[in-house]
């Protein structure tokens, strides 16, 4: 098919929408290490995880063998309100860069939550409702996950308690108000409402918080409140499973026009967007059917993949969650108050960690001023104001396109545009006013967090 026949936006018909999620673990030769009970150091059982998570979500979390899992009709009906999402050819950006590269982005911002997070929020709320629960608790960084979960809980008439990282709570008041509009209660974390919150405030007075802190508070409330369970917007395998709808739609759209990407790029915090986008393509690579270059992009201020250690660690600062073998900076690492709140997490999903450890994808860390330069460049030619998180992927997509300009290679680049940045105008204001700074933790800064990694035989840091 000629280039002229490929439209700016590739839309799928509703009938082409995936009816199953794809579980990349089924095709992994080296499976991710099991979650461990921190008290016994033995693999967590379904019964133990059921005290924290919804029963069916526990089964999805532990499933390493089934490649495809049916999407329930109620979830599909909700998806149809905003899915399939468009795959867009960035013709204007290509022209601006004068690159022979072909650039595509999968845009997940066409819903009220403004991001991809709704794909998993509606699934987790559905399973909570199906189980007969009263409500759920959660954490949120930039607020996109909290917004999405608030919408999903409103749809299923569930109570929703959100613990929002304090720096984002202060930087993004309008995101907070969207959550409250949908009926959620929103508390800045760490707070004085929980034992863990009070302990963290005592140990780190004046802290701006982290996703690890907020997770601890949300888990404490869920496990101590009858009829509630905890749900998470990233990191867990069940979330990557739900988000695989992004990659599946992307692949269907590309296959429709005979397009094979060379490079696939996603921003990386806990892993939900990156894992969702690359999963079906990674499956092909694992099965030996095709090859792709995957790039995970993280903030230089919170470099879990590029500077972290691949060991068992707590998923939360309060050390109440299971141990996960992942790339981590240590659960006690408190990231700087950068403006990509959704990427301020000390660790990485264990599936993505294993794939990275096995050399199946690359990771890069970028500084936030360069990220915002790329965001502004993209906004001026493509007409979408991108979220700071997504802009990390934009930055590296531009870098790769400029490499093609130098070499003359006509590579096809696909990246995930996870959401819009209209609630991030304080960040854009600081960038435009020259007040934005870059922070890269020193080795000594990282040592403090890594020192808290649990020590037991086989879990030594190299």
C-alpha positions as CSV (number, residue, x, y, z in Angstrom):
1,X,0.0,0.0,0.0
2,X,1.4,3.4,-0.9
3,X,2.2,6.0,1.7
4,X,-0.6,8.3,0.3
5,X,-3.2,5.7,1.0
6,X,-2.4,5.6,4.8
7,X,-4.7,8.1,6.5
8,X,-3.7,10.6,9.3
9,X,-5.8,8.6,11.7
10,X,-6.4,4.9,11.5
11,X,-9.8,4.1,13.1
12,X,-11.0,0.6,13.8
13,X,-14.6,-0.4,13.6
14,X,-16.3,-1.3,16.8
15,X,-16.5,-4.9,15.6
16,X,-12.7,-5.0,15.3
17,X,-12.2,-4.2,19.0
18,X,-10.4,-7.0,20.9
19,X,-12.7,-9.3,22.8
20,X,-9.9,-10.8,24.8
21,X,-7.0,-9.4,26.8
22,X,-3.5,-10.8,26.0
23,X,-1.3,-12.2,28.8
24,X,2.3,-11.9,27.7
25,X,3.5,-14.1,30.6
26,X,2.2,-17.2,28.8
27,X,4.8,-16.7,26.1
28,X,7.7,-15.9,28.4
29,X,10.4,-18.5,28.7
30,X,11.6,-16.9,32.0
31,X,8.5,-16.3,34.0
32,X,8.4,-13.4,36.4
33,X,9.4,-14.4,39.9
34,X,6.4,-15.0,42.3
35,X,5.3,-12.4,44.8
36,X,6.6,-13.3,48.3
37,X,4.9,-13.1,51.6
38,X,7.3,-10.8,53.6
39,X,6.7,-12.7,56.8
40,X,7.4,-16.2,55.5
41,X,9.4,-15.4,52.2
42,X,7.2,-18.0,50.5
43,X,5.1,-17.4,47.4
44,X,1.9,-15.6,48.1
45,X,-1.2,-17.8,47.8
46,X,-4.5,-16.8,46.3
47,X,-6.0,-16.8,49.7
48,X,-3.5,-14.4,51.1
49,X,-3.8,-12.0,48.2
50,X,-7.6,-12.2,48.5
51,X,-7.4,-10.2,51.7
52,X,-6.1,-7.3,49.7
53,X,-7.4,-7.7,46.1
54,X,-10.7,-8.8,44.5
55,X,-10.9,-12.6,44.0
56,X,-11.0,-12.7,40.2
57,X,-8.2,-10.1,40.0
58,X,-6.1,-12.4,42.2
59,X,-6.6,-15.2,39.6
60,X,-5.5,-12.9,36.8
61,X,-2.5,-11.8,38.9
62,X,-1.3,-15.3,39.3
63,X,-2.0,-16.6,35.8
64,X,1.2,-17.3,34.0
65,X,-0.2,-19.8,31.5
66,X,-3.4,-18.6,29.7
67,X,-2.4,-16.4,26.7
68,X,-5.9,-14.9,26.3
69,X,-8.6,-14.0,28.8
70,X,-12.1,-13.1,27.8
71,X,-13.2,-9.5,28.4
72,X,-16.6,-9.6,30.2
73,X,-19.5,-8.1,28.2
74,X,-20.1,-5.4,30.8
75,X,-16.5,-4.2,30.4
76,X,-16.7,-4.3,26.6
77,X,-20.0,-2.3,26.7
78,X,-18.1,0.4,28.7
79,X,-15.1,0.3,26.4
80,X,-17.3,1.0,23.5
81,X,-18.0,4.5,24.9
82,X,-14.4,5.5,24.0
83,X,-12.8,2.6,22.2
84,X,-11.3,1.8,19.8
85,X,-8.9,4.7,20.2
86,X,-7.2,6.2,17.1
87,X,-3.7,5.4,15.8
88,X,-2.4,8.6,14.3
89,X,0.4,9.1,11.7
90,X,2.4,12.1,12.9
91,X,2.8,13.6,9.4
92,X,3.2,17.1,10.7
93,X,5.9,16.1,13.2
94,X,7.8,14.2,10.5
95,X,7.7,17.2,8.2
96,X,8.9,19.5,11.0
97,X,11.8,17.2,11.8
98,X,12.6,16.6,8.1
99,X,13.0,12.9,8.9
100,X,12.5,9.9,6.6
101,X,11.1,8.1,9.7
102,X,7.4,7.3,9.8
103,X,6.0,8.1,13.2
104,X,2.7,6.8,14.7
105,X,1.2,7.4,18.1
106,X,-1.7,5.6,19.8
107,X,-3.7,8.3,21.5
108,X,-5.5,7.2,24.8
109,X,-6.7,10.7,25.8
110,X,-10.2,10.6,24.2
111,X,-12.1,10.0,27.4
112,X,-13.1,12.1,30.4
113,X,-10.3,10.7,32.6
114,X,-7.8,12.0,29.9
115,X,-5.7,8.8,29.9
116,X,-5.3,5.1,29.3
117,X,-6.0,4.4,33.0
118,X,-9.7,3.9,32.4
119,X,-9.0,0.6,30.6
120,X,-8.1,-1.1,33.9
121,X,-10.2,1.0,36.2
122,X,-13.4,-0.2,34.7
123,X,-12.3,-3.8,34.8
124,X,-11.2,-3.6,38.5
125,X,-14.4,-1.8,39.5
126,X,-16.5,-4.4,37.6
127,X,-14.8,-7.3,39.5
128,X,-15.3,-5.5,42.9
129,X,-19.0,-5.0,42.1
130,X,-19.4,-8.6,41.0
131,X,-17.9,-9.7,44.3
132,X,-20.5,-7.6,46.2
133,X,-18.0,-5.2,47.8
134,X,-19.0,-1.7,49.2
135,X,-16.0,0.1,47.8
136,X,-12.3,0.2,47.0
137,X,-9.2,2.2,48.0
138,X,-6.4,3.3,45.8
139,X,-3.4,5.6,45.3
140,X,-2.8,8.1,42.5
141,X,0.2,10.1,41.4
142,X,-0.6,12.7,38.7
143,X,-4.3,11.9,39.3
144,X,-5.1,10.2,36.1
145,X,-5.6,6.8,37.7
146,X,-7.6,8.3,40.5
147,X,-9.8,10.1,38.0
148,X,-10.4,7.0,36.0
149,X,-11.2,4.9,39.1
150,X,-13.6,7.5,40.3
151,X,-15.5,7.4,37.0
152,X,-15.6,3.6,37.1
153,X,-16.8,3.4,40.7
154,X,-19.5,6.0,39.9
155,X,-20.6,3.8,37.0
156,X,-20.9,0.7,39.3
157,X,-22.1,2.7,42.4
158,X,-19.1,1.8,44.5
159,X,-17.4,4.0,47.1
160,X,-13.9,5.2,46.2
161,X,-11.2,6.4,48.5
162,X,-8.2,7.9,46.8
163,X,-4.8,8.7,48.4
164,X,-3.1,11.2,46.2
165,X,0.6,11.9,46.3
166,X,0.9,15.2,48.2
167,X,3.0,17.1,45.6
168,X,0.4,16.2,42.9
169,X,-2.5,17.0,45.2
170,X,-1.0,20.5,45.5
171,X,0.1,20.9,41.9
172,X,-3.0,19.5,40.2
173,X,-6.1,20.8,42.2
174,X,-8.4,20.5,39.2
175,X,-7.6,16.8,38.8
176,X,-8.6,16.4,42.4
177,X,-11.9,18.1,41.8
178,X,-12.7,15.9,38.9
179,X,-12.3,12.9,41.2
180,X,-14.6,14.6,43.8
181,X,-17.1,15.3,41.0
182,X,-17.4,11.6,40.4
183,X,-17.9,11.0,44.1
184,X,-14.5,10.0,45.4
185,X,-12.9,11.1,48.6
186,X,-9.4,12.4,48.0
187,X,-6.7,12.6,50.7
188,X,-3.1,14.0,50.3
189,X,-0.5,11.3,51.1
190,X,1.2,10.8,53.4
191,X,-1.6,11.8,55.8
192,X,-2.4,11.7,59.5
193,X,-5.4,9.4,58.7
194,X,-3.4,6.1,58.8
195,X,-0.8,4.6,61.1
196,X,1.6,4.2,58.1
197,X,1.0,7.8,57.0
198,X,1.8,9.1,60.5
199,X,4.9,7.0,60.6
200,X,6.2,8.3,57.3
201,X,5.5,11.9,58.3
202,X,7.5,11.3,61.5
203,X,10.4,9.8,59.6
204,X,10.3,12.2,56.6
205,X,8.8,15.5,57.9
206,X,7.7,17.8,55.2
207,X,7.9,15.1,52.5
208,X,6.1,15.6,49.2
209,X,5.1,12.0,49.2
210,X,5.5,9.2,46.6
211,X,3.4,6.5,45.0
212,X,4.9,4.0,47.5
213,X,3.6,6.1,50.4
214,X,0.1,6.4,48.9
215,X,0.0,2.7,48.2
216,X,0.7,1.9,51.9
217,X,-2.1,4.1,53.1
218,X,-4.6,2.8,50.6
219,X,-3.7,-0.8,51.5
220,X,-4.0,-0.2,55.3
221,X,-7.5,1.3,54.9
222,X,-8.7,-1.5,52.6
223,X,-7.5,-4.3,54.8
224,X,-9.0,-2.6,57.9
225,X,-12.4,-1.7,56.4
226,X,-15.1,-4.4,56.0
227,X,-16.4,-4.7,52.4
228,X,-13.4,-3.0,50.8
229,X,-10.5,-4.1,48.7
230,X,-7.4,-2.3,47.3
231,X,-7.0,-1.7,43.6
232,X,-3.9,-0.5,41.8
233,X,-3.4,1.6,38.6
234,X,-0.1,0.1,37.6
235,X,2.7,-2.2,38.6
236,X,0.5,-5.4,39.0
237,X,0.3,-8.0,36.2
238,X,-3.5,-7.8,36.2
239,X,-3.2,-4.1,35.2
240,X,-0.8,-5.0,32.3
241,X,-3.3,-7.6,31.2
242,X,-6.2,-5.0,31.0
243,X,-4.0,-2.5,29.3
244,X,-3.1,-5.0,26.6
245,X,-6.2,-3.7,24.8
246,X,-3.9,-0.7,23.7
247,X,-1.3,-2.9,22.1
248,X,-3.9,-5.3,20.5
249,X,-5.7,-2.4,18.9
250,X,-2.4,-0.9,17.7
251,X,-1.4,-4.1,16.1
252,X,-4.8,-4.6,14.4
253,X,-4.6,-1.1,13.0
254,X,-1.1,-1.5,11.7
255,X,-1.8,-4.9,10.3
256,X,-4.8,-3.4,8.5
257,X,-2.5,-1.3,6.4
258,X,0.5,-3.7,6.2
259,X,2.7,-1.6,8.5
260,X,5.4,-3.2,10.6
261,X,7.0,-1.0,13.3
262,X,10.7,-1.1,13.9
263,X,10.7,0.8,17.2
264,X,8.0,0.8,19.9
265,X,8.4,3.4,22.7
266,X,6.5,3.9,25.9
267,X,6.9,6.0,29.1
268,X,7.7,3.9,32.1
269,X,6.6,4.5,35.7
270,X,5.1,1.4,37.2
271,X,4.6,-0.1,33.7
272,X,0.9,0.0,32.8
273,X,1.1,2.0,29.6
274,X,4.4,0.5,28.4
275,X,3.3,-3.0,29.2
276,X,-0.1,-2.6,27.6
277,X,1.4,-1.1,24.4
278,X,4.2,-3.6,23.8
279,X,2.6,-6.9,25.1
280,X,1.3,-8.3,21.8
281,X,4.4,-7.2,19.9
282,X,6.6,-8.7,22.6
283,X,4.6,-11.9,22.4
284,X,5.6,-12.1,18.7
285,X,9.2,-11.5,19.6
286,X,9.1,-14.2,22.3
287,X,7.6,-16.7,19.9
288,X,10.2,-15.9,17.3
289,X,7.6,-14.6,14.8
290,X,8.9,-11.0,14.5
291,X,11.5,-8.7,16.0
292,X,11.0,-5.2,17.4
293,X,13.2,-2.7,19.3
294,X,11.3,-1.7,22.5
295,X,12.4,1.4,24.5
296,X,11.1,2.2,28.0
297,X,11.6,5.8,28.9
298,X,11.7,6.9,32.5
299,X,12.5,10.2,34.3
300,X,16.1,10.7,35.2
301,X,14.9,11.8,38.7
302,X,13.4,8.3,39.3
303,X,15.5,5.9,37.2
304,X,14.3,2.5,38.5
305,X,15.3,0.5,35.3
306,X,18.5,2.4,34.3
307,X,20.0,2.7,37.8
308,X,17.9,0.4,40.0
309,X,18.7,-3.2,41.2
310,X,16.9,-6.4,40.1
311,X,16.0,-7.8,43.5
312,X,13.0,-8.5,45.7
313,X,11.6,-5.4,47.3
314,X,8.5,-4.0,48.9
315,X,6.0,-2.4,46.4
316,X,5.2,0.3,49.0
317,X,7.0,2.6,51.4
318,X,5.2,1.3,54.4
319,X,6.3,-2.3,53.7
320,X,2.8,-3.8,54.1
321,X,2.6,-5.2,50.5
322,X,4.1,-8.4,49.1
323,X,7.7,-8.5,48.0
324,X,8.1,-8.3,44.2
325,X,11.3,-9.1,42.2
326,X,11.7,-6.1,40.1
327,X,14.1,-3.3,39.2
328,X,13.9,-1.0,42.2
329,X,15.5,2.0,43.8
330,X,14.3,0.8,47.2
331,X,10.8,1.3,48.7
332,X,12.2,4.1,50.9
333,X,13.3,6.2,47.9
334,X,11.4,9.4,47.8
335,X,11.6,10.9,44.3
336,X,12.0,14.6,43.7
337,X,8.9,16.6,43.1
338,X,9.1,16.4,39.3
339,X,6.0,17.1,37.2
340,X,5.5,13.7,35.7
341,X,3.6,12.5,38.8
342,X,2.6,9.2,37.2
343,X,6.2,8.1,36.9
344,X,7.3,8.8,40.4
345,X,7.5,5.2,41.5
346,X,10.5,3.5,43.0
347,X,10.1,0.2,41.1
348,X,8.8,-1.5,38.0
349,X,6.3,-4.2,37.1
350,X,8.0,-7.6,37.5
351,X,7.1,-8.8,34.0
352,X,8.7,-5.8,32.4
353,X,11.6,-6.1,34.9
354,X,12.2,-9.7,33.8
355,X,11.9,-8.8,30.1
356,X,14.4,-6.0,30.6
357,X,16.7,-8.2,32.6
358,X,16.6,-10.8,29.7
359,X,17.7,-8.1,27.3
360,X,14.5,-8.0,25.4
361,X,14.0,-4.2,25.7
362,X,16.1,-1.0,26.2
363,X,15.6,1.6,28.9
364,X,16.5,5.3,28.8
365,X,16.3,8.0,31.4
366,X,15.6,11.6,30.3
367,X,15.5,14.9,32.1
368,X,12.3,16.9,32.5
369,X,13.3,20.1,30.8
370,X,14.1,18.2,27.7
371,X,10.9,16.3,28.0
372,X,8.9,19.5,28.1
373,X,10.8,20.9,25.1
374,X,9.7,17.8,23.2
375,X,6.1,18.2,24.5
376,X,5.9,21.7,23.3
377,X,7.4,20.8,19.9
378,X,4.8,18.1,19.5
379,X,1.9,20.3,20.6
380,X,2.8,23.0,18.2
381,X,2.6,20.7,15.1
382,X,0.3,17.8,16.1
383,X,-2.4,19.9,17.9
384,X,-2.5,17.8,21.1
385,X,-1.2,19.1,24.5
386,X,0.5,15.9,25.9
387,X,0.7,14.8,29.5
388,X,4.2,15.1,31.0
389,X,4.3,11.3,31.4
390,X,3.6,10.7,27.7
391,X,6.1,13.3,26.7
392,X,8.9,11.1,27.9
393,X,8.0,8.8,25.0
394,X,7.7,11.8,22.6
395,X,11.2,12.9,23.6
396,X,12.7,9.6,22.6
397,X,10.5,9.2,19.5
398,X,11.9,12.5,18.3
399,X,15.5,11.4,19.2
400,X,15.0,8.2,17.1
401,X,13.5,10.2,14.2
402,X,16.4,12.5,14.2
403,X,18.8,9.6,14.1
404,X,17.0,8.4,11.0
405,X,17.5,11.9,9.5
406,X,21.3,11.5,10.0
407,X,21.5,8.0,8.6
408,X,18.8,8.2,6.0
409,X,17.0,5.1,7.4
410,X,13.2,4.9,6.9
411,X,12.3,3.3,10.2
412,X,8.7,3.1,11.5
413,X,8.3,4.4,15.0
414,X,5.3,3.8,17.2
415,X,4.8,5.4,20.7
416,X,2.1,5.6,23.2
417,X,0.4,9.0,23.9
418,X,-1.2,8.0,27.2
419,X,-3.1,11.2,27.8
420,X,-3.6,15.0,27.7
421,X,-1.8,17.6,29.8
422,X,-4.6,20.1,30.4
423,X,-4.4,19.5,34.2
424,X,-0.6,20.0,34.1
425,X,-0.5,23.7,33.2
426,X,1.4,24.6,36.4
427,X,4.2,22.4,35.0
428,X,4.0,24.0,31.6
429,X,4.0,27.5,33.2
430,X,7.2,26.7,35.1
431,X,8.8,25.4,32.0
432,X,7.9,28.6,30.0
433,X,9.0,30.9,32.9
434,X,12.4,29.2,33.1
435,X,11.7,28.0,36.6
436,X,11.8,24.3,35.8
437,X,14.9,22.5,37.0
438,X,16.4,19.0,36.4
439,X,17.3,16.7,39.3
440,X,19.4,13.6,38.9
441,X,19.9,11.7,42.1
442,X,23.5,11.1,43.1
443,X,24.8,7.6,43.8
444,X,24.7,8.5,47.5
445,X,21.0,9.5,47.1
446,X,20.3,6.1,45.6
447,X,22.3,4.2,48.3
448,X,19.9,5.5,51.0
449,X,16.9,3.9,49.3
450,X,18.8,0.7,48.3
451,X,19.9,0.2,51.8
452,X,16.3,-0.5,52.8
453,X,15.9,-3.5,50.4
454,X,15.1,-6.6,52.5
455,X,18.1,-8.8,53.1
456,X,17.7,-12.6,52.9
457,X,19.6,-15.4,51.2
458,X,19.5,-15.0,47.4
459,X,18.4,-11.3,47.6
460,X,21.8,-9.7,47.8
461,X,22.5,-6.5,45.8
462,X,25.3,-6.9,43.2
